[in-house]
Structures are given as C-alpha cells and as structure tokens.
Amino acid sequence: MVVQTAYPRLFEPLNLGHVTLRNRIAMMPHAVMFGGGYGSAIDRTVAYHVERAKGGAALIIMSNFLMPESWKTMGSWGGALETTPLGGLDLANDTSLQPEYTRMIAEITGHGAHFVAQLNASGRQLRSPGTTQFGLPLFAPSPLACPRTGEIPKEMDQGDIEEYIVTMVDAALNMQGAGAAGVELFAAQGYLLHEFLSPVTNKRTDAYGGSLDNRMRFLMDTLTEVRAAVGDDFLIGVRMNAVDEVPGGLTIDDATEIARRLRVVGASYVNVSGLTSLHYPGWISDITAPTAQFAPYAAQIRQAAGGMPVCVSSRIATPEDAEAVLAEGQADMIGMARALISDPEWPRKAARGDRAGIRLCTYSNQTCIVGLDRGRGMGCIHNTAVGREAQLGIGKMRNAARPCKVAVIGGGPSGMAAARIAAERGHDVTLFEASGALGGQNLMTAEIGSRRGYGEIHRWQAEMLDRAGVTIRLGIRAEADAIAEEGFAVAVVAAGSEPRADGYTSLRPGADGIPGADDACVATVWDAFQDPERFSGEVIVVEDDPHLSGTAAAEKLAAHGCRVTIITPHMHAGADLPVHHAPQLYRKLARTGISVRPATFVTQILPDAVLCEDRFGGAKTRLDHDGAIVLAMGNVARNGLADPLRVLGLEVHVVGDALAPRQVDHAIVDGERAGWMIGSGGNDAEA
C-alpha cells in the first residue's frame, strides 16, 4: 500500500505483539447475521470479512459468540433431543466450524491483513445463538434485568464462571488452530465481562463482587488462563469501556486502573469504547454524536497503559478524523465498523489519495443496526454489496452483453444508482432531472442537522456519475415522445413520489382521510422544507408515515423556531424504528422541544382546533389550535411515464419511490438492480 503524506500516521506500520500491521486501521467486531439467499450464511460471512481485508484494513476483528458445554446438554434436554449445527459462522469454540474459520482466515491473511476473533459472552444484554435457539436463560453476575432485554438473568455461580473460562480458553485454542493472530475478550458496553466490572450490574458479595480486585477477577482469570494455553505468540486484546456514563458506573479513573492491570497480566492491546444498554445504540453512535467521541478518554488510557497499544472506535468517519486521533497521541489504532461497511476500500482509497471516491458512512444506522435488530442481517444504506460481496464486491463489475442507449428519468438516489451502474457496465446513459440539482427528496433529509450525513449519499453518487461519464441534463422534465425520438432503447423511470395530502391512514380503513385536510392551514412535509418561512408559532405534525418524515419535518420546523407537537396513531413517533431505538429519538426530540402525542388519531381539522380520538379507547378530545398543520402521511408514486414509454416500445424499468414509496436504501437497491438488468430481458421489467 502506498503511503500518502496526507495521512502519514494512519498508514504507518504498527508492531502488535508477534505481528506487524500494515497500517493503523482495524475493522471492529460486529454481528452480521446473514441468512441464505446470496450464498450460504457461512459463505456470505466469509466473503464479507474477506472483502474488508481486500479493501486494505490491517486487522479484521470478528464478533463471535460462545457455547458452554452445559448449554449443549440443556439444549438437548440431557440427550433426549437431537441438536444440529446452528448454521452460521459465529461460535468461536465450535471445533466443527474450524475448517470454515481456517478458510476465511487464510483468505484474509492472503490479502495482507491479520485476523482476531472477539469472544462475546453476551450476559444479560443480548440473546446469543445458544440462548435463542435452545431457550436458555441469560447469565449475569447478579439477577438484575437488562434495560434492553427486560429479562431477569440467572445469577452465575462459581461453576458457571469456571465453565465460561474453560469455554473461552477452548475458543482461543480453536481460533489459534484456525490460523488467527489472536482473540479479543469483550469486556465493554454492558456485556458479561463488563457486567462483572461495573458496580451497577455487579451486586455480588462473594470473591467476584465489591472491590475492583474482585470485580476484575473473572476477566483477569480468563486472560491469565487463555495466555497460559496459547503461549506468547498470540494476541489477547481486551475491549473495554472508557466510561459507562451511568450513575455509579465505571469512570475514566476506573478505566485507567483497569488498563494498567491488564497490561501487567499480559494483554496485547486494549480496544476502547464506552456506554451501556441504557444508551443503546449509543456506542454505535449516529450523526448527532461527537466525532471520535471516545478518543479523549482513549488518550488517558493510553497514557496509563505504559506502552500497551490502544485502539479507539466510534464515529471516526474520514481519513482526516483518523489522522488527527493518531497525530494527537490519543490512540495507536483506529477502529472502524460502519466506515468499512459503507466502503470496504476506504483504506486503499485513502492511501492512494482518492478522498472524493470514499463512500463515507451516513451514520444514520438505518440499514446496519436497524437491519440487524429487524433480523434481516447486516446491510448498508448505500452500499448494496453488503452481504452480496461474492457477486457485487470489489472487482465484480461485469460489462453488459448488449450495450444500450439508456434514459434515466429522475435524479434522486434511485435514478442516480441506476445511471451509475448502467454506465459502469458500458451503457450510454443520460440522466434527466426536472429540478436544478441531483439528490431528490434526499436533499430535504440532509438539511436536518441530525441527518446531515444523508448528504453523503447524493454527494458520492454524483462523483461516481461524473467518473462514469453519465450525461446529466438538469432542469429538464422528460417526456415520453422526446425520449423515444432521441433514440433511447431503455428508460428507467425514477420520478419519485409526492406527499399524500388527504390525511388517509390505513389504521382507520373506514375513513377516506381527515375532513378539513384541504384547509389553507394544512401543509405537507415538502412545504415544511421548501417554504419554512410560512410557518411560525405552534405547529402540529400529523404523522402516519413510518419512515420518519414526520419527525424530520418536526425537527426542521423546531430549528426554525416553531413549537412543534407530533400527533401519531402509532405507539411512538418514527414508527419504523424498532422500539428500543425510540428512546434515542425521543431524547433528540426533547432537546429540540418537540412533544409527542402517541396512539392518537386526528379525526377532523377545524379553523381553530383539531379533533382527536384515542386509538384504543376511543376517547375524543379537542385541541385548540389555529396554527399550521403538517401532514406526514406517506407518499404516492409518480410513475405516469412508464406506460407511455412501454407503448413506444422501450424497455422500461420503474424504480425507487416511482415503484413503491419506501426508504432510501430500498430506492438505491432498486436503482442498482435495474442497472444490472438493463438489456438482459424484454420489455415491462420492473426493478
């Protein structure tokens, strides 16, 4: 890898124990939870991790769970039931998976990176494969329910602790046998080993509770036993919290002392993050968090660690951010997860000076973390290759068998994606956009301070369109006859959607809309963004669109000085969010003074009031209100060009909101899929 003077620290090699890292970039461990569909779950997991090594990261740290032997016994009901493999590649102590780990690690090292397996004993905070599939209780130092899971765990006894240590030793040996450079003990963010460290979650009165010596005993004994088993030429890292930010939890003073003690007993490095389930997904920080939020704490830990290398992660998005952390002496390694999910080639692009070509993470968490929490596996809002690396990853672009002259109608995320892929495959592409700028509705989303990262979507797409040689015609509303007359053989209709203005919600199927929705005081989400000057004072946002357009409009108007109330029939604002993500949204709304009335229908809009009805009990209320009302009720597809173009004999693909109004990640998938399908079939293809 070529070292660029712009980032000399970032691309300086690092001696880490018995290995030398080619740069200071480490991929952080995280779940992927792939199922079958684009290859087996295991093959997809292998390809995913190999892709990040191929892209230039120096160290790949993979998240892995553990399966104590007693769990297998309980899962088989003492041998009465047959059990089968769980199907994924995420159990570090499963010897039957060692050939698959060996295959993956060999590919990773073949691309010049090193591999470390993080050993995740999830404790009370997360149901691991063993607890999920076999119906076992969660384990913890004390029987205190986790704020995230709500389940009261089993208080671990001495035998449980000893078995976990044996399990982690077995896992380390299994990984060593597979060719790993080391393992990382997960003692952070509210998981099991951290639960023992923190006084908030450890209320024990035996040798594992009370003093810091006792609370560290489980971790220290584990590290000591693993080191004795694997020898010196094997990395043992520790993921640790810098701060819990919980009353009575670990502080930076505790963290520095913990780091000192870890160095003494033979830890190879520490990997610094912070927070607990009370802040979920706070350590997976969104765009509202400070850049490199844990780096100042990592600097103190590094100073106390006496030369033991320190890695820090969370919200380090750009090469400039990473270089600054290293140059200021805050850490020795930069941990990245979402940055490398978004662009596996981030390291290689930064090294060769292609800063504009890096597909930066939006830090929206919309498709990665929320995707995992929905059980659909890891994804990325604008990297469609995630989970499809074997087919769409680095170096997988394939030329079209039959190059065509292609018109893309609409310059939002879906149209831009279709144009980019089609051009990269060799088609002659012209993109028509009726407005004066590319980006579509995403331009409005990116105006919100808490969502400004969305701007990276159309910024990167526009850069790639320029490189691919796409002809872009702004300010032109495409017409079917004109498209045909210019000789285009293929049209991609990506004309987007427009707000529904009648107040209809499918939760009240007997009502066609909200009486009074056509009053002059009623506006749409688009009005809130395009003409905010018309709004002042008290504003009500009626939200039924689950895609957070209502909360976006509320934030926009609150920043403009309005006092905003969201009324929604759903259980919480931003109904598309999994429920344990809602607290983070509500904290953000509270900071801006936005209030929420959930489980409430707006049944009529009057000149001086809105009439409401409780969704479940039916109680009716009148809210005096003579200000503006913004309807966020979802959108209606604009696909009117599709049929005329088909009649004229063009191959037509309808994508994005023009196909079905959904979120931006779906729009981008639609667009890229169309780019691959162009010329491969007949007319009437809808991607």
C-alpha positions, 0 to 999 in steps of 0.5 A: 500500500502506498503511503500518502503524506496526507495521512502519514500516521494512519498508514504507518506500520504498527508492531502488535505483539508477534505481528506487524500491521500494515497500517493503523486501521482495524475493522471492529467486531460486529454481528452480521447475521446473514441468512441464505439467499446470496450464498450460504450464511457461512459463505456470505460471512466469509466473503464479507470479512474477506472483502474488508481485508481486500479493501486494505484494513490491517486487522479484521476483528470478528464478533463471535459468540460462545457455547458452554458445554452445559448449554449443549446438554440443556439444549438437548434436554440431557440427550433426549433431543437431537441438536444440529449445527446452528448454521452460521459462522459465529461460535468461536469454540465450535471445533466443527466450524474450524475448517470454515474459520481456517478458510476465511482466515487464510483468505484474509491473511492472503490479502495482507491483513491479520485476523482476531476473533472477539469472544462475546459472552453476551450476559444479560444484554443480548440473546446469543445463538445458544440462548435463542435457539435452545431457550436458555436463560441469560447469565449475569453476575447478579439477577438484575434485568437488562434495560434492553432485554427486560429479562431477569438473568440467572445469577452465575455461580462459581461453576458457571464462571469456571465453565465460561473460562474453560469455554473461552480458553477452548475458543482461543485454542480453536481460533489459534488452530484456525490460523488467527493472530489472536482473540479479543475478550469483550469486556465493554458496553454492558456485556458479561465481562463488563457486567462483572466490572461495573458496580451497577450490574455487579451486586455480588458479595462473594470473591467476584463482587465489591472491590475492583480486585474482585470485580476484575477477577473473572476477566483477569482469570480468563486472560491469565488462563487463555495466555497460559494455553496459547503461549506468547505468540498470540494476541489477547486484546481486551475491549473495554469501556472508557466510561459507562456514563451511568450513575455509579458506573465505571469512570475514566479513573476506573478505566485507567486502573483497569488498563494498567492491570491488564497490561501487567497480566499480559494483554496485547492491546486494549480496544476502547469504547464506552456506554451501556444498554441504557444508551443503546445504540449509543456506542454505535453512535449516529450523526448527532454524536461527537466525532471520535467521541471516545478518543479523549478518554482513549488518550488517558488510557493510553497514557496509563497503559505504559506502552500497551497499544490502544485502539479507539472506535466510534464515529471516526468517519474520514481519513482526516478524523483518523489522522488527527486521533493518531497525530494527537497521541490519543490512540495507536489504532483506529477502529472502524465498523460502519466506515468499512461497511459503507466502503470496504476500500476506504483504506486503499482509497485513502492511501492512494489519495482518492478522498472524493471516491470514499463512500463515507458512512451516513451514520444514520444506522438505518440499514446496519443496526436497524437491519440487524435488530429487524433480523434481516442481517447486516446491510448498508444504506448505500452500499448494496454489496453488503452481504452480496460481496461474492457477486457485487464486491470489489472487482465484480463489475461485469460489462453488459452483453448488449450495450444500450442507449439508456434514459434515466428519468429522475435524479434522486438516489434511485435514478442516480444508482441506476445511471451509475451502474448502467454506465459502469457496465458500458451503457450510454446513459443520460440522466434527466432531472426536472429540478436544478440539482441531483439528490431528490427528496434526499436533499430535504433529509440532509438539511436536518442537522441530525441527518446531515450525513444523508448528504453523503449519499447524493454527494458520492453518487454524483462523483461516481456519475461524473467518473462514469461519464453519465450525461446529466441534463438538469432542469429538464422534465422528460417526456415520453415522445422526446425520449423515444425520438432521441433514440433511447432503447431503455428508460428507467423511470425514477420520478419519485413520489409526492406527499399524500395530502388527504390525511388517509391512514390505513389504521382507520380503513373506514375513513377516506382521510381527515375532513378539513385536510384541504384547509389553507392551514394544512401543509405537507412535509415538502412545504415544511422544507421548501417554504419554512418561512410560512410557518411560525408559532405552534405547529402540529405534525400529523404523522402516519408515515413510518419512515420518519418524515414526520419527525424530520419535518418536526425537527426542521420546523423546531430549528426554525423556531416553531413549537412543534407537537407530533400527533401519531396513531402509532405507539411512538413517533418514527414508527419504523424504528424498532422500539428500543431505538425510540428512546434515542429519538425521543431524547433528540426530540426533547432537546429540540422541544418537540412533544409527542402525542402517541396512539392518537388519531386526528379525526377532523381539522377545524379553523381553530382546533383539531379533533382527536380520538384515542386509538384504543379507547376511543376517547375524543378530545379537542385541541385548540389550535389555529396554527399550521398543520403538517401532514406526514402521511406517506407518499404516492408514486409518480410513475405516469411515464412508464406506460407511455414509454412501454407503448413506444416500445422501450424497455422500461424499468420503474424504480425507487419511490416511482415503484413503491414509496419506501426508504432510501436504501430500498430506492438505491437497491432498486436503482442498482438492480435495474442497472444490472438488468438493463438489456438482459430481458424484454420489455415491462421489467420492473426493478 
